[in-house]
Amino acid sequence: MRKMPFPALAFAVCLLLASVPILAQPTSSAAGSVAQPARPASNAHLGGIGAAVPPEKPGTDFTAKQNTARLNAWREQIRHILYVPDQLPALDPKTWSTFSPTPGVLADRVTYHTLDGMIVTAIAYHPDPKTVHWKGKLPGILMVNGHGSDKFGWYAMYTGMEYAKAGAVVVTYDMIGEGERNIDKKSRASSHDKRVTPPAGVPATDWGQRVAGLMQVDLMQGVTYLSQRPDVDPKRIAVLGYSMGSFVTGIAGALDTRIHAVVLSGGGVFDGPGGYFDSGNLPCQGPPYRALQVIGDRPAILYALNAQRGPMYIMNGTVDTTMDTPHHLQPWFDEIKARTLAVLGPNNPADKNLFTTVFYPGAAHRPSWENRDAALWLNDHIHFALWTDAEIDKLPTIKVSDWVTKNGVTAGTSEMRPDHEGGIDALDLNLPNIPRADLMVLPDTDWTAMKDQLTYEAWAAKASAAEAAMAAAATAHPGN
């Protein structure tokens, strides 16, 4: 395996030595009912990393079979908390049309079904067999957007074209409330961020658990779509998640063992009570992460489950205040890795899959996987059909801000700052902008007919009805 660069960051140590107040902790268990944790007082970060938690029993206390059962029980408990069904919905995929965004690449406009009868709109980029040739099946990549982005975003189209040219099938999709899953077909709408207070008798975190569960199933159905394509090797599927997408992907990697490799960029900061995610109000992150307090040491458990699944690469900037990375530098990850290793136990085959980290000095919030480091790591783990390491090493790079300007790509001014997304050294493949109209999956008449299966508002009505039924049941059977 190629060793990735890792800058020494000694100044991080002092950031992590700050004392933190200790909160009362829920009992750690691998199965059981979901008690609702209290919200940290003052809604403030507790020293940036949250309060300490009792360690999980080490893997050495169990036989290998018992420890595997413990990990599987945690996985099922998390699925239950986030309303992820034991059996995923029927996929019912449909390819509506195909176009070529750049020479050597085709892009299929597709839909597939997800939770609660909803539908996901997606683009599947892949090599054009009429112009490029390869042997065997292709790896699959699913890309999960951050807040406000969708399949129309600059990094969705860049990622799709870049790694299709590498010899992979790459799926990018609209998050709920964005793009074609927005009631006005708008991007940057953040519809799913609407604060909803559950009715009396329903846990305060329930709405967030449902939003997070939908996002989990959206992702898992993307994995199903890739695994069912005849041109994809289902054992070589990777998921890339940025920002909010890194939260979704980090949890999905713990739940879905079909995923081989995971890349988190601008994320991975699964910390303790009152820390980064616990202190947030966004329904898709804060409430569901607080609801997971009942499982115990969340970062150690999530990373142990990910290691049981396969390898993970975490890419962060040292000054990424969006994800509070200054409190989550290498010493913090080292401490989490030690706790994760203790949970897995010595000589566990999953030990070799523990996450690898890379930090970029002076970099802030960004999806770094367009760069050479990520391409090499991915090639090491999912094996591109058209690129070798030597070929990746020879590719030129371009600053994303220069590519955006050159091609007239829509992107936020603040995002294109050199320390943010604009400063990424993306592999330069002379990729074009893709017009928004080309990335629309559904003809207008079909979208109108299907919008009750697409939009956040339609899903929210179903979720509200489910919570109302839950509240009625609580009233009819108090104490149950």
Stockholm file with secondary structure:
# STOCKHOLM 1.0

chainA/1-480         MRKMPFPALAFAVCLLLASVPILAQPTSSAAGSVAQPARPASNAHLGGIGAAVPPEKPGTDFTAKQNTARLNAWREQIRHILYVPDQLPALDPKTWSTFSPTPGVLADRVTYHTLDGMIVTAIAYHPDPKTVHWKGKLPGILMVNGHGSDKFGWYAMYTGMEYAKAGAVVVTYDMIGEGERNIDKKSRASSHDKRVTPPAGVPATDWGQRVAGLMQVDLMQGVTYLSQRPDVDPKRIAVLGYSMGSFVTGIAGALDTRIHAVVLSGGGVFDGPGGYFDSGNLPCQGPPYRALQVIGDRPAILYALNAQRGPMYIMNGTVDTTMDTPHHLQPWFDEIKARTLAVLGPNNPADKNLFTTVFYPGAAHRPSWENRDAALWLNDHIHFALWTDAEIDKLPTIKVSDWVTKNGVTAGTSEMRPDHEGGIDALDLNLPNIPRADLMVLPDTDWTAMKDQLTYEAWAAKASAAEAAMAAAATAHPGN
#=GR chainA/1-480 SS CCCCCCCCCTTHHHHHTSCCCCCCCCCCCSSSCCCCCCCCGGGCCSTTTCCCCCCCCCGGGSCHHHHHHHHHHHHHHHHHHTTCCSSCCCCCCEEEEEEEEETTEEEEEEEEECGGGCEEEEEEEEECTTTCCCSSCEEEEEEECCTTCCTTSHHHHHHHHHHHHHTCEEEEECCTTSGGGSTTCCSSCCGGGCCCCCCTTSCTTHHHHHHHHHHHHHHHHHHHHHHHSTTEEEEEEEEEEETHHHHHHHHHHHHCTTCCEEEEESCCCCCCTTSTTTTCCCTTTHHHHHHGGGGSSHHHHHHHHHHHHCCEEEEEETTCTTTTGGGSSHHHHHHHHHHHHHHHCTTCGGGGGCCEEEEETTCCSCCGGGSHHHHHHHHHHHCCSSCCHHHHHHCCEEEHHHHHHHHTCCCCTTTTSTTTGGGCEEECCCCCCCCGGGGCCSCHHHHHHHGGGTCHHHHHHHHHHHHHHHHHHHHHSTTC
#=GC SS_cons         CCCCCCCCCTTHHHHHTSCCCCCCCCCCCSSSCCCCCCCCGGGCCSTTTCCCCCCCCCGGGSCHHHHHHHHHHHHHHHHHHTTCCSSCCCCCCEEEEEEEEETTEEEEEEEEECGGGCEEEEEEEEECTTTCCCSSCEEEEEEECCTTCCTTSHHHHHHHHHHHHHTCEEEEECCTTSGGGSTTCCSSCCGGGCCCCCCTTSCTTHHHHHHHHHHHHHHHHHHHHHHHSTTEEEEEEEEEEETHHHHHHHHHHHHCTTCCEEEEESCCCCCCTTSTTTTCCCTTTHHHHHHGGGGSSHHHHHHHHHHHHCCEEEEEETTCTTTTGGGSSHHHHHHHHHHHHHHHCTTCGGGGGCCEEEEETTCCSCCGGGSHHHHHHHHHHHCCSSCCHHHHHHCCEEEHHHHHHHHTCCCCTTTTSTTTGGGCEEECCCCCCCCGGGGCCSCHHHHHHHGGGTCHHHHHHHHHHHHHHHHHHHHHSTTC
//
